Amino acid sequence: MTYFGMIGSYNHRRGEGTISPEKGGKALSFKKSDVQQANQEPQVGQRFTYETYEIYGGKKRAIYLQHEDEEASEIKN
């Protein structure tokens, strides 16, 4: 299932950050390798779509992040 969220934090040196779900809930962690546009660095406040993946202990993280503007342009074409 695809969700929408805003980048809450991003550490460029570590390549890790958090995304806050638009519909509420706890922020999820993600890694730069989860961002679909390899040449794009996530910026705080940007809107992304994402999916979730359950990791150890039932904790979830965000995967397959795609910048919302990029996805909208793909749908229009």
DRENDREN-323637 format. One record per atom (N, C-alpha, C, O): residue in one letter; atom name; x, y, z. Coordinates in steps of 0.2 Angstrom, whole numbers, always signed. Atoms other than C-alpha are relative to their C-alpha. Layout:
REM DRENDREN-323637
+------+------+-------+-------+-------+
! mimi ! roti !  east ! north !    up !
+------+------+-------+-------+-------+
!    A !   CA !     X !     Y !     Z !
...
+------+------+-------+-------+-------+
END
This chain:
REM DRENDREN-323637
+------+------+-------+-------+-------+
! mimi ! roti !  east ! north !    up !
+------+------+-------+-------+-------+
!    M !    N !    +4 !    -6 !    +0 !
!    M !   CA !    +0 !    +0 !    +0 !
!    M !    C !    +4 !    +6 !    +0 !
!    M !    O !   +10 !    +6 !    +3 !
!    T !    N !    -3 !    -6 !    +0 !
!    T !   CA !    +6 !   +17 !    -4 !
!    T !    C !    -2 !    +6 !    +4 !
!    T !    O !    -8 !    +7 !    +5 !
!    Y !    N !    +2 !    -5 !    -5 !
!    Y !   CA !    +6 !   +31 !    +9 !
!    Y !    C !    +4 !    +7 !    -2 !
!    Y !    O !    +8 !    +7 !    -7 !
!    F !    N !    -3 !    -7 !    +1 !
!    F !   CA !   +10 !   +50 !    +8 !
!    F !    C !    +3 !    +2 !    +7 !
!    F !    O !    +0 !    +1 !   +12 !
!    G !    N !    -3 !    -3 !    -6 !
!    G !   CA !   +22 !   +59 !   +20 !
!    G !    C !    +4 !    +5 !    -1 !
!    G !    O !    +6 !    +6 !    -7 !
!    M !    N !    -4 !    -5 !    +1 !
!    M !   CA !   +33 !   +73 !   +23 !
!    M !    C !    +7 !    -2 !    +4 !
!    M !    O !    +7 !    -5 !    +9 !
!    I !    N !    -7 !    +1 !    -3 !
!    I !   CA !   +52 !   +72 !   +26 !
!    I !    C !    +1 !    +4 !    +7 !
!    I !    O !    +0 !   +10 !    +6 !
!    G !    N !    +0 !    -4 !    -7 !
!    G !   CA !   +54 !   +77 !   +45 !
!    G !    C !    +8 !    +1 !    +1 !
!    G !    O !    +9 !    +6 !    +5 !
!    S !    N !    -7 !    -1 !    -2 !
!    S !   CA !   +73 !   +75 !   +46 !
!    S !    C !    +4 !    -4 !    -6 !
!    S !    O !    +2 !    -9 !    -8 !
!    Y !    N !    -5 !    +4 !    +4 !
!    Y !   CA !   +88 !   +69 !   +35 !
!    Y !    C !    +7 !    +2 !    +1 !
!    Y !    O !    +9 !    +8 !    +1 !
!    N !    N !    -7 !    -1 !    -2 !
!    N !   CA !  +106 !   +67 !   +39 !
!    N !    C !    +4 !    -2 !    -7 !
!    N !    O !    +4 !    -8 !    -8 !
!    H !    N !    -4 !    +1 !    +7 !
!    H !   CA !  +116 !   +69 !   +22 !
!    H !    C !    +6 !    -4 !    +1 !
!    H !    O !    +8 !    -9 !    -3 !
!    R !    N !    -6 !    +4 !    -1 !
!    R !   CA !  +132 !   +62 !   +30 !
!    R !    C !    -2 !    -8 !    +1 !
!    R !    O !    +2 !   -12 !    -2 !
!    R !    N !    +2 !    +7 !    -1 !
!    R !   CA !  +123 !   +46 !   +36 !
!    R !    C !    -4 !    -3 !    -5 !
!    R !    O !    -4 !    -9 !    -6 !
!    G !    N !    +4 !    +2 !    +5 !
!    G !   CA !  +111 !   +45 !   +22 !
!    G !    C !    -6 !    -4 !    +3 !
!    G !    O !    -9 !    -8 !    +1 !
!    E !    N !    +6 !    +2 !    -3 !
!    E !   CA !   +96 !   +42 !   +34 !
!    E !    C !    -4 !    +6 !    +2 !
!    E !    O !    -2 !   +11 !    +3 !
!    G !    N !    +4 !    -5 !    -2 !
!    G !   CA !   +81 !   +51 !   +39 !
!    G !    C !    -7 !    -3 !    +3 !
!    G !    O !    -7 !    -9 !    +4 !
!    T !    N !    +7 !    +2 !    -2 !
!    T !   CA !   +63 !   +51 !   +45 !
!    T !    C !    -5 !    +3 !    -5 !
!    T !    O !    -4 !    +8 !    -7 !
!    I !    N !    +6 !    -2 !    +4 !
!    I !   CA !   +46 !   +53 !   +36 !
!    I !    C !    -6 !    +0 !    +4 !
!    I !    O !    -7 !    -6 !    +8 !
!    S !    N !    +6 !    +0 !    -4 !
!    S !   CA !   +30 !   +58 !   +45 !
!    S !    C !    -6 !    -1 !    -4 !
!    S !    O !    -7 !    +2 !    -9 !
!    P !    N !    +6 !    +2 !    +4 !
!    P !   CA !   +14 !   +50 !   +38 !
!    P !    C !    -5 !    +6 !    +1 !
!    P !    O !    -6 !    +9 !    +6 !
!    E !    N !    +5 !    -6 !    +0 !
!    E !   CA !    +1 !   +63 !   +33 !
!    E !    C !    -6 !    -2 !    +4 !
!    E !    O !    -9 !    +3 !    +6 !
!    K !    N !    +6 !    +2 !    -4 !
!    K !   CA !   -13 !   +53 !   +41 !
!    K !    C !    +2 !    -1 !    +7 !
!    K !    O !    -3 !    -4 !   +11 !
!    G !    N !    -2 !    +1 !    -7 !
!    G !   CA !    -4 !   +53 !   +58 !
!    G !    C !    +4 !    -6 !    +1 !
!    G !    O !    +4 !   -11 !    -3 !
!    G !    N !    -4 !    +5 !    -2 !
!    G !   CA !    +6 !   +41 !   +67 !
!    G !    C !    +7 !    +2 !    +1 !
!    G !    O !   +10 !    +7 !    +0 !
!    K !    N !    -7 !    -1 !    -2 !
!    K !   CA !   +24 !   +39 !   +72 !
!    K !    C !    +4 !    +1 !    -7 !
!    K !    O !    +3 !    -2 !   -12 !
!    A !    N !    -4 !    -1 !    +6 !
!    A !   CA !   +38 !   +45 !   +60 !
!    A !    C !    +4 !    -7 !    -1 !
!    A !    O !    +5 !   -10 !    +3 !
!    L !    N !    -3 !    +6 !    +3 !
!    L !   CA !   +46 !   +31 !   +50 !
!    L !    C !    +7 !    +1 !    -2 !
!    L !    O !    +8 !    +7 !    -5 !
!    S !    N !    -7 !    -1 !    +2 !
!    S !   CA !   +65 !   +29 !   +47 !
!    S !    C !    +0 !    -2 !    -7 !
!    S !    O !    -3 !    -6 !   -10 !
!    F !    N !    -2 !    +3 !    +7 !
!    F !   CA !   +72 !   +27 !   +29 !
!    F !    C !    +7 !    +1 !    -1 !
!    F !    O !   +11 !    +5 !    +3 !
!    K !    N !    -7 !    -1 !    +2 !
!    K !   CA !   +89 !   +26 !   +21 !
!    K !    C !    +0 !    +3 !    -7 !
!    K !    O !    -5 !    +2 !   -11 !
!    K !    N !    -1 !    -3 !    +7 !
!    K !   CA !   +95 !   +35 !    +5 !
!    K !    C !    -1 !    -5 !    -5 !
!    K !    O !    -4 !    -3 !   -10 !
!    S !    N !    +1 !    +5 !    +5 !
!    S !   CA !   +95 !   +19 !    -4 !
!    S !    C !    -7 !    -2 !    -1 !
!    S !    O !    -9 !    -5 !    -6 !
!    D !    N !    +7 !    +1 !    +1 !
!    D !   CA !   +76 !   +18 !    -2 !
!    D !    C !    -3 !    +6 !    -4 !
!    D !    O !    -9 !    +5 !    -6 !
!    V !    N !    +2 !    -5 !    +4 !
!    V !   CA !   +74 !   +34 !   -12 !
!    V !    C !    +1 !    -2 !    -7 !
!    V !    O !    +6 !    -4 !    -9 !
!    Q !    N !    +0 !    +2 !    +7 !
!    Q !   CA !   +69 !   +30 !   -30 !
!    Q !    C !    +4 !    +4 !    -5 !
!    Q !    O !    +7 !    +1 !   -10 !
!    Q !    N !    -4 !    -5 !    +4 !
!    Q !   CA !   +77 !   +45 !   -38 !
!    Q !    C !    +7 !    +0 !    +3 !
!    Q !    O !    +9 !    +4 !    +8 !
!    A !    N !    -6 !    +1 !    -3 !
!    A !   CA !   +95 !   +40 !   -34 !
!    A !    C !    +4 !    +7 !    +0 !
!    A !    O !    +9 !    +8 !    +4 !
!    N !    N !    -4 !    -7 !    +0 !
!    N !   CA !  +102 !   +58 !   -39 !
!    N !    C !    -3 !    +5 !    +4 !
!    N !    O !    -1 !   +11 !    +4 !
!    Q !    N !    +3 !    -5 !    -4 !
!    Q !   CA !   +90 !   +67 !   -27 !
!    Q !    C !    +1 !    -1 !    +7 !
!    Q !    O !    +0 !    -7 !   +10 !
!    E !    N !    -1 !    +0 !    -7 !
!    E !   CA !   +94 !   +71 !    -9 !
!    E !    C !    -7 !    +2 !    +3 !
!    E !    O !    -9 !    +8 !    +1 !
!    P !    N !    +6 !    -2 !    -4 !
!    P !   CA !   +78 !   +72 !    +2 !
!    P !    C !    +1 !    +6 !    +4 !
!    P !    O !    +6 !    +7 !    +7 !
!    Q !    N !    -1 !    -6 !    -3 !
!    Q !   CA !   +75 !   +89 !    +9 !
!    Q !    C !    -6 !    +0 !    +5 !
!    Q !    O !   -12 !    -2 !    +4 !
!    V !    N !    +5 !    +0 !    -5 !
!    V !   CA !   +65 !   +92 !   +25 !
!    V !    C !    -6 !    +4 !    -3 !
!    V !    O !    -5 !   +10 !    -6 !
!    G !    N !    +6 !    -3 !    +2 !
!    G !   CA !   +47 !   +97 !   +21 !
!    G !    C !    -2 !    -3 !    -7 !
!    G !    O !    -8 !    -1 !    -9 !
!    Q !    N !    +3 !    +3 !    +7 !
!    Q !   CA !   +46 !   +88 !    +4 !
!    Q !    C !    -5 !    -6 !    +1 !
!    Q !    O !    -4 !    -9 !    +6 !
!    R !    N !    +6 !    +5 !    +0 !
!    R !   CA !   +31 !   +77 !    +1 !
!    R !    C !    +3 !    -6 !    -4 !
!    R !    O !    +5 !    -5 !   -10 !
!    F !    N !    -2 !    +6 !    +4 !
!    F !   CA !   +35 !   +59 !    -4 !
!    F !    C !    -5 !    -5 !    +1 !
!    F !    O !    -9 !    -5 !    +6 !
!    T !    N !    +4 !    +6 !    -1 !
!    T !   CA !   +25 !   +43 !    -7 !
!    T !    C !    +5 !    -5 !    +3 !
!    T !    O !   +11 !    -5 !    +1 !
!    Y !    N !    -5 !    +6 !    -2 !
!    Y !   CA !   +32 !   +27 !    +1 !
!    Y !    C !    -4 !    -6 !    +2 !
!    Y !    O !   -11 !    -5 !    +3 !
!    E !    N !    +3 !    +6 !    -3 !
!    E !   CA !   +28 !   +10 !    +7 !
!    E !    C !    +3 !    -2 !    +6 !
!    E !    O !    +8 !    +1 !    +8 !
!    T !    N !    -3 !    +2 !    -6 !
!    T !   CA !   +32 !    +1 !   +23 !
!    T !    C !    +2 !    -7 !    +0 !
!    T !    O !    +0 !   -11 !    -4 !
!    Y !    N !    -3 !    +7 !    -1 !
!    Y !   CA !   +42 !   -14 !   +28 !
!    Y !    C !    +1 !    -1 !    +7 !
!    Y !    O !    +4 !    +3 !   +11 !
!    E !    N !    -1 !    +1 !    -8 !
!    E !   CA !   +42 !   -22 !   +45 !
!    E !    C !    +7 !    -3 !    +1 !
!    E !    O !    +9 !    -8 !    -3 !
!    I !    N !    -7 !    +2 !    -2 !
!    I !   CA !   +59 !   -25 !   +52 !
!    I !    C !    +0 !    -3 !    +7 !
!    I !    O !    -6 !    -4 !   +10 !
!    Y !    N !    -1 !    +4 !    -6 !
!    Y !   CA !   +65 !   -34 !   +68 !
!    Y !    C !    -4 !    +3 !    +5 !
!    Y !    O !    -5 !    +9 !    +6 !
!    G !    N !    +5 !    -2 !    -6 !
!    G !   CA !   +53 !   -33 !   +83 !
!    G !    C !    -6 !    +3 !    -2 !
!    G !    O !    -9 !    +7 !    +2 !
!    G !    N !    +7 !    -3 !    +2 !
!    G !   CA !   +38 !   -27 !   +73 !
!    G !    C !    +1 !    +7 !    -2 !
!    G !    O !    -4 !   +10 !    -4 !
!    K !    N !    -1 !    -7 !    +1 !
!    K !   CA !   +46 !   -10 !   +70 !
!    K !    C !    -1 !    +1 !    -8 !
!    K !    O !    +2 !    -3 !   -12 !
!    K !    N !    +1 !    -2 !    +7 !
!    K !   CA !   +41 !    -2 !   +53 !
!    K !    C !    +5 !    +5 !    -3 !
!    K !    O !    +7 !   +10 !    +1 !
!    R !    N !    -4 !    -5 !    +3 !
!    R !   CA !   +52 !    +8 !   +41 !
!    R !    C !    -3 !    +2 !    -7 !
!    R !    O !    -6 !    -3 !   -10 !
!    A !    N !    +3 !    -2 !    +6 !
!    A !   CA !   +48 !   +17 !   +25 !
!    A !    C !    +5 !    -2 !    -6 !
!    A !    O !   +11 !    -2 !    -5 !
!    I !    N !    -4 !    +2 !    +6 !
!    I !   CA !   +54 !   +10 !    +8 !
!    I !    C !    -3 !    +3 !    -6 !
!    I !    O !    -9 !    +5 !    -6 !
!    Y !    N !    +2 !    -2 !    +6 !
!    Y !   CA !   +52 !   +14 !   -10 !
!    Y !    C !    -2 !    +8 !    +0 !
!    Y !    O !    -8 !    +9 !    -3 !
!    L !    N !    +2 !    -7 !    +0 !
!    L !   CA !   +51 !   +33 !    -7 !
!    L !    C !    +1 !    +3 !    -7 !
!    L !    O !    +6 !    +2 !   -10 !
!    Q !    N !    +0 !    -3 !    +6 !
!    Q !   CA !   +47 !   +43 !   -22 !
!    Q !    C !    -3 !    +7 !    +1 !
!    Q !    O !    -8 !    +8 !    +4 !
!    H !    N !    +2 !    -7 !    +0 !
!    H !   CA !   +46 !   +62 !   -23 !
!    H !    C !    -7 !    +1 !    -3 !
!    H !    O !    -7 !    -1 !    -9 !
!    E !    N !    +7 !    -1 !    +2 !
!    E !   CA !   +28 !   +67 !   -25 !
!    E !    C !    +0 !    +4 !    -7 !
!    E !    O !    -5 !    +2 !   -11 !
!    D !    N !    +1 !    -3 !    +6 !
!    D !   CA !   +31 !   +79 !   -39 !
!    D !    C !    +2 !    -4 !    -6 !
!    D !    O !    -1 !    -4 !   -11 !
!    E !    N !    -2 !    +4 !    +5 !
!    E !   CA !   +40 !   +66 !   -49 !
!    E !    C !    -5 !    -5 !    -2 !
!    E !    O !    -6 !    -7 !    -8 !
!    E !    N !    +5 !    +5 !    +1 !
!    E !   CA !   +26 !   +53 !   -47 !
!    E !    C !    -6 !    +4 !    -4 !
!    E !    O !    -8 !    +1 !    -8 !
!    A !    N !    +6 !    -3 !    +3 !
!    A !   CA !   +13 !   +66 !   -52 !
!    A !    C !    +2 !    +1 !    -8 !
!    A !    O !    -3 !    +0 !   -12 !
!    S !    N !    -2 !    -1 !    +7 !
!    S !   CA !   +23 !   +70 !   -68 !
!    S !    C !    +0 !    -7 !    -4 !
!    S !    O !    -2 !    -7 !   -10 !
!    E !    N !    +0 !    +7 !    +3 !
!    E !   CA !   +24 !   +51 !   -72 !
!    E !    C !    -7 !    -2 !    -2 !
!    E !    O !    -8 !    -5 !    -7 !
!    I !    N !    +7 !    +2 !    +1 !
!    I !   CA !    +5 !   +49 !   -70 !
!    I !    C !    -3 !    +4 !    -6 !
!    I !    O !    -7 !    +1 !   -10 !
!    K !    N !    +2 !    -5 !    +5 !
!    K !   CA !    +2 !   +64 !   -82 !
!    K !    C !    +2 !    -3 !    -7 !
!    K !    O !    -2 !    -2 !   -12 !
!    N !    N !    -3 !    +2 !    +7 !
!    N !   CA !   +13 !   +56 !   -96 !
!    N !    C !    -3 !    -6 !    -2 !
!    N !    O !    -1 !    -9 !    -8 !
+------+------+-------+-------+-------+
END
